[in-house]
């Protein structure tokens, strides 16, 4: 059997949780895969806003003046390193220290300078802040996909930072021709993502 790792690169794809996958951390999740390799996978949950977190509050905690008073969405990116921040943003911002370009329009930065730039409204024009990430060890995600815990879809980069969080799971399923209301509420496996 050929593994997914040997045949495709899933970087930049959307991972859509199957209905009833059995892991409450990932119920109705849509995850943007930022890196995928034989060593492991890293992604950000796109549709879990953090109710008690705000960009202004984070700036205050980091002693950064939020002169632009921007309202950047703060989301739970996943259960790994939940105190570490990642900014998924448009490519009009680049930090020599840590910006990783993803796809044609998106980039990921995890250093303080992107928070400072957002607070001063220098750039980027579009951004979401994620606390933590979803991670899988070597071959782990492939096994979960094979057990039907996840579906894959192409990411519409224009919508990733603009889609309404509450509608994202249904929209992602719709993008691959699946009506969530008609889909069986049972998945083949239990997610073990960390």
PASE-393668 format. One record per residue (C-alpha): x, y, z. Coordinates in steps of 0.25 Angstrom, whole numbers, plus 5000, padded with zeros to 4 digits. Layout:
XYZ ...
% end
This chain:
500050005000 500550144996 500450245007 499850385004 501250445008 501850384996 500850424986 500350564990 500750684998 499550735006 500150865009 499150975007 497950885007 496750885016 496450775026 495050755029 494550675041 493550565038 492250575045 492350495059 493850475058 493850445072 494850555077 494150675083 495450765081 495150745066 493650745065 493250815052 494650875050 495250925037 496750925038 497750995028 498950905026 500150995028 501250885026 501250735022 502450645021 502950505025 503350565038 501950615042 500850715039 500450855045 499150925043 498251035049 496751015052 496051125044 494651125051 494851125066 494851265071 495351285085 494151355093 494951415104 496151465096 496351585088 497451655079 497451775088 497551685101 498751615094 499451745091 499251795105 499851665111 501051685101 501151835104 500851875090 500151995087 498951965079 498852105072 498052045060 496951995069 496851875059 495951765062 496751635058 496051505060 496651415071 496451275069 496851145076 497851085065 497850945072 498250875085 499850885083 500550995089 499251065093 500051185098 500851215086 500251305075 500251295060 499751395050 499151345037 499151465028 499151525014 500551535007 500651685008 501551665021 502851585022 503751565034 505151525031 505151445044 503951355042 502951375031 502651255023 501951275010 500751175008 500051164995 499951284986 499251384995 499551345010 500751345019 500951305034 501751385044 501951345058 502851455064 502451585071 502751675060 501551635052 500651675065 501351805065 501151835050 499651795052 499451885064 500052005056 499251965044 500551955035 500151825029 499651715027 498351755021 497651625025 498051545037 497551445048 498251415061 498351265065 498651215079 499351075078 499250985066 498850845062 499950745060 500150605055 501450515056 501950445044 500850365037 499850395047 498950485039 499050385027 498550275036 497350365041 497050405027 497050255023 496050225035 495150335029 495250435041 495550545031 495250595017 496150675009 495750795000 496550904992 496651035000 496051154994 497051254999 496151374996 495151325007 496051265018 496251405025 494851455022 493951335023 492951345035 493451245045 492151195049 491851155034 493251105031 492950955033 491750945025 492351035014 493550945013 492650825012 491850895001 493150924993 493350774991 491850744988 491450695002 490250735009 490550725024 489050705027 489050575019 490350525023 490350395032 490750445046 491850335048 493250335044 494250215042 495250255053 495650335065 496550455063 497850455071 498350585067 499250665077 
% end
